[in-house]
Amino acid sequence: MDEVLIIILYSFFSGVTVFLGGFTAHLYERLREGRRKEELIHGSIAFGGGVLVAAVAFVLVPPAVPKLTLSYLGLIFLAGAGSFCLLDRFISRQGGTFAQLMAMLMDFVPEAISLGAVFAHDSRMGLLLAIFIGLQNFPEAFNSYHDLRNSGYSGKRCLLTFAPLSFIGIFAALLGNFFLSDQPVLIASLMLFSAGGILYLVFQDIAPLSKLKNSWVPALGATLGFFVGMVGDKLF
């Protein structure tokens, strides 16, 4: 099969979980209100946060560190955190909360670019990276749906937002394959910039949202999310 077609298929199946996660949240929203539902929502937010921290620890930072000098590494990482601090403040002033969605895209896009770039040298690693991305996107999209609903989006508008986002990975992967497969420093910089932004969003917005009084579910959810990322790194 043609390499480009394989990349398109891999990135599509890793990206379609964005819509599936949002659609699952849409169905879950119809369930009766209660303590269990509240715990599941907060637990899923914490799970997504754990997955994001794992993505920073195992996917985004380790490949980038050896390719950059210490000064450049610090500059790019802190620039990512600072940029998304400013963006988060701007969105908050407009009355919206899009932390989960921003974090998901900051995780998804650079990993999809890396998928395409890596595929040119190691197709097996490209497949495993696609699986890992897909596993991350589902809980992150589930949480992003609730973020958008809290910002005033209707359920239908949320799903219409997720539908095109599912295809971003295809364009990102093709970009990585065609133009960045021989640019390791640029890819490393992109991943490190995203890592800084993700860590800011996790501790500024996502972790506080996950807390639920008199419940241990969110803390276990975060631990489980990080565990999933750790297992994914070990297997892939």
N, C-alpha and C positions, 0 to 999 in steps of 0.2 A: 504494500500500500504506500502511496506517496507520503513523504514525510510531512508536508504541509497539512494534508488531510488528517493524518494521525494527531498532529498538534491541535488542530481544530476540534477533533473529537474529544481528546483528553481535556482540553480547557473548557469545552461545553459541559461535559459531565461533572467537572469540578465546580463550574459556575451555576449549574441549574439548581444546586442545593440552596442557593440564595432564595430563589422563588419558593422552593419546597419548604424551607424554614419559615418564610413569611406566611405561606398558605396554611401550614400547620398551626401557627399562632392565630391566624384568622379563625380557624375551626375551633381552637381551644377557647377563644374569646366568648364563644356562645355557651360555654358551660356555666352552670349555676355558681354564683358568688359564694365564697366560703373560705375557711381557714386553709384547707388543703390547696385550693386554687391559688391563694395568695402565696403559700409556701412554694408552690411549684414555679410561679412566676419569678419570685425573688431568687429561688434556687437556680433557675435557668439563667438569670442575669449574672449570678456569681459564677456559674459554670462557664459562661461565655467569657467572663473576665479571666478565669483561670486558663482557658484555652489561649486567650490573647497573650497573657504573660508567658505561657509556654512557647508560643510562636516567636516572641521576642528572644527568649532564652535559648531556644534550640534551632530556630530557622533563620531569623533575621540577623542576629548579631554574630554568631560564630563564623559564618563564611566571610563576613565583612571585615572583622578585626585584623586578620593577617594581611589584608590587601591595602590598609591605610596607615599612614603615620599617626602617631599619638595626637599631635595637634589637629590634624585634619579630622581624625576620628571624633575628637571632642567637639570640634566646631560643627560638624554635620549632625551629630546626635543631639546636641543642645539646640541647634537650629530647628530640628524637627519638633522638639518639645515646645520651644518658644513660638513657633509658627502656629501650632495647634492650640496653644494657650490663647493667642490673639483671636484665632478663628472661633474658639469656644466662647470667649467673652462676647464677641460680636453676635453670635447666634443667641446667646442668653439674653442680650439686650433686646433682641427682636422677639423674645418670648418663646423660643423654641428649644428643644432638647434633642440633639441629633448625635450624641456621643457614640452610641452603639453603631450607628450607621457609618459615621466617620471612621471609627476604629476598624470596622469590618472592611471598608474599602482600602484603608491604609495597610491592612494585612493582606487582602486579596490581590490587589493590583501588583505590588512588587513581587509577590510570590508567583503570580502568573507570568510576569515578565521573566523571572528566573526560570520558570518551567520551560519557556520557549528557548531561552539562551542555553540552558543545560542540555536540552534535547539534541542539540546539534552535536554534542560530544558523548552523551550517555542517555540513550533512549529509555533504559530501564529506570534510571533515576528520575527521568521526566514523568514516567508513569506513576512511580511511588509518590512524587511530589504532588501530582494531580489528585491522587487519593487523599493525601493529607490535607490539601486545600479544601476539597469537598467536605471532609469531616469537620473542618473548622467552620465553614460557611453556614452550615445548618443551624447550630445553636446561636451563632452571631446574628443571623437573619431573624430568627425567632425573637430575639431580644430587641432587634432594631424595629420590628413591627410595633412593639409596645411603645418604644420611644416615639415613633411617628404618630401613633394614636394619641399619646399624651400631648403632642404638639398640635393637635387639632385635625389631623388627617383622618378622613373616613377610611373604613376598611378597604373599600374598592380602590381608593386613591393609593393606599399603601401597596396593594398588590400590583397596581399599574406602575408604581415606582420600582418595585422589585423585578418586574419582568425584563425591562431593558438592562438592568444591572447584572442580570444573569449572563449576559453576553459580553460584558466588559472584558472578562478573562480571555476570550478568544482574541480580541484585538491586542490585548496586553501581551499574550503569549506570542503572537505573530510578530509584534514589535520587537520582542526580545530575541526571537529567532532570526529575523532578517537583519536587524541593525545593531544588536548589542551582544551577540554571542562572542565577539572578540573585544569587548569592553568591560573587563572584570571590575575595574576601579569605579566606573560609572554605576554599574549594578550594585556594587558594595555600598556606594554612597546613598543610593536610593533606598536600599534596605535599612541602612542605619538611620537615615532621616525618618523613615516610617517607624522604626523601633522607638525613637525618642517621642514621637507624637502619640504612639499607642500607650506607652507607659504613662504619659501625662493624662490621657483620657481615662485610663483604667482607674487611676487613683483619685482623679478629680471628680469624675462623674459616675463611672460604672460601679466601683466598689461601694460608695455611699448609698447608691440606689438599691443595692442588693441586701442591705441590712434589714432585718425583720426582728422586732422585739420578741423576746422569749422563744426564739427558734434557732436550732442548730443547723437547719437545712442549708441556708446560704453558704456558711463556712465550709460545709462538706461539699457543696456544689462547686465552690472554687477549687478545693483540693482535687476533686474528681476531674475537673476541667484541665488542671495542670497535669494530672496523671495521664489523661488521654494524650496530651501533647508529648509527654515523656515517652510513652509507649510508642507513639507514632515515630518519634525520632529514633528510638531503638530499632524498630522494625524496618524503617525506610532508609 
